[in-house]
Amino acid sequence: MVIKKIFLVYSYLLIVGTAFAQKTTLVNPILTGFYPDPSIVKVGADYYSVHSTFSYFPGLPIMHSRDLKNWKQIGNVINRPSQMDFMGERMSRGLFAPAITYYKGIYYVTCTDIDHDGNFVVTATNPAGPYSNPVKLPEVRGIDPSIYFDEATDKAYIVYNSDAPDNKPLYSGHRTIRMYEFDYKNLKVVGEQKLLVNGGVDISKKPVWIEGPHVMKRNDWYILYCAEGGTSVNHSQVALRSKDIWGPYVPFEGNPVLTQRELPADRPNPITSAGHAQFIEGPDGKWYSIFLAVRPYEGDYYNTGREMFIAPLTWVNDWPMIEHGEKAIEYKYETNIKEVKQKDALPQNGNFSYTMKFDKGLDLSMMHLRTVDSSSFKTSKNGLTLTLKPETISELGNPSFVGKRQQHLTSLAETELVFSPKSEKEKAGLVIYQDESHYYFLAKSIKEGKTQVELYKSIHRKKEVELINTLPVGNEKLVLRIATKGDKCDFAISENGKDFKILAENQDGKHLSTKFSGGFVGCVYAMYATSNGEKSDNSATFKYLKYEGNDAVLK
């Protein structure tokens, strides 16, 4: 009997120990690179996030995870030119701050097309899509719309950032949070809008840019939580609550519930600009917040864009608390979540490397400028072939450009190019691109009948470029390589794939930073071919695109 009891106790401890032995380290950022303005929804055991893409196409990537660590892109909300395009728009215009929700078998994504369609909603029965054509919401005047479904009443509400009362701001950055009831079956607002927040949590302190609102229900409280302070170093998250969906909403005395603005600016490996959060219950039953933040290499300079981070969330008397400001967001959080890896998913966090080949088409993560011209490229076992188009990346059109995000401060992109230029205006190669006037272009071309590689740097806020260096090359194999080291960029070529010649080292990486360019996007590595204003029947083939990321803090 004693032996039996010992065995039963041992078996129980073994079962309990096994249940709690599973450990998963969440590595920040959980989505590296340009994945700003995250919104997340949990459906059963699955998590889906969506992100701003501004004037890139396709727009609004849908990411999937079952453990909040391993993410796989499964679709794009805006994946057809018939839905919308962004022709004529600068890279930091287009689509701002989407939000994803789910109710009764349907996924809803709301977003703002900042220059044309305004606020809109699309729907799908499959989170991967296809999503419907946008339904405009003209009464919802502002940005950052988000739908809340109140299951108890079977009603929906749309909450958003809007103008100051009577369009008379008391100070720069004076905004409001407003709400309509929303007819989710017919996709239109109902009744009159109501102002929920004027200015921010304390208008006497002149708070700026109250935005990115979400509503959730916890016990008997409606929790309204929003970003405040702008998306730069003063970014934060604040919370208010009410027993009635229409308010009045009372701010939390412990606001902000998330910020990093009070921490020393000279701390090592800082994570800054944290905000635009959304709260979610994890697979372990604990609560977490996903939010945007950045990893600057100096001051407020960063090239990788605004990334998706995660941190544990604690509820205190039904108030949410993430990182109040006294504590730095960590690069790693240990959890009891069971890790679930996804088949054929590109790595998204930590350090990684991979090589994209094009025999099965373009990966869902690859992007074009403003729309997609399917006639301008083809994929095969030989690689990606781009037709030379007259359009250039300095303009606001749709050049022959296919890119992927730069996801690390220390990164490398490489491709093998097959291209025989016929004129001095014909150029093809590898570009590291922030926007229309902030990029470097490593190109193969021809000069006075001789083939050469040319390195160009765009001129700040102009359409012109300057030639940095040239090297003569033959017409056979040519490998192009761009490497970044924080605020430095190196450019090299190889004609045998092994021995590399340097065109330029330690070029100015701040030229590619979001701060210097003045936009909202992060850098993209892209394969690019142009005939610079002339018609051409020529093409360039890129055999592969190799990417490596190796940041010391992510090891």
Disulfide bonds with the S-S distance in Angstrom:
none
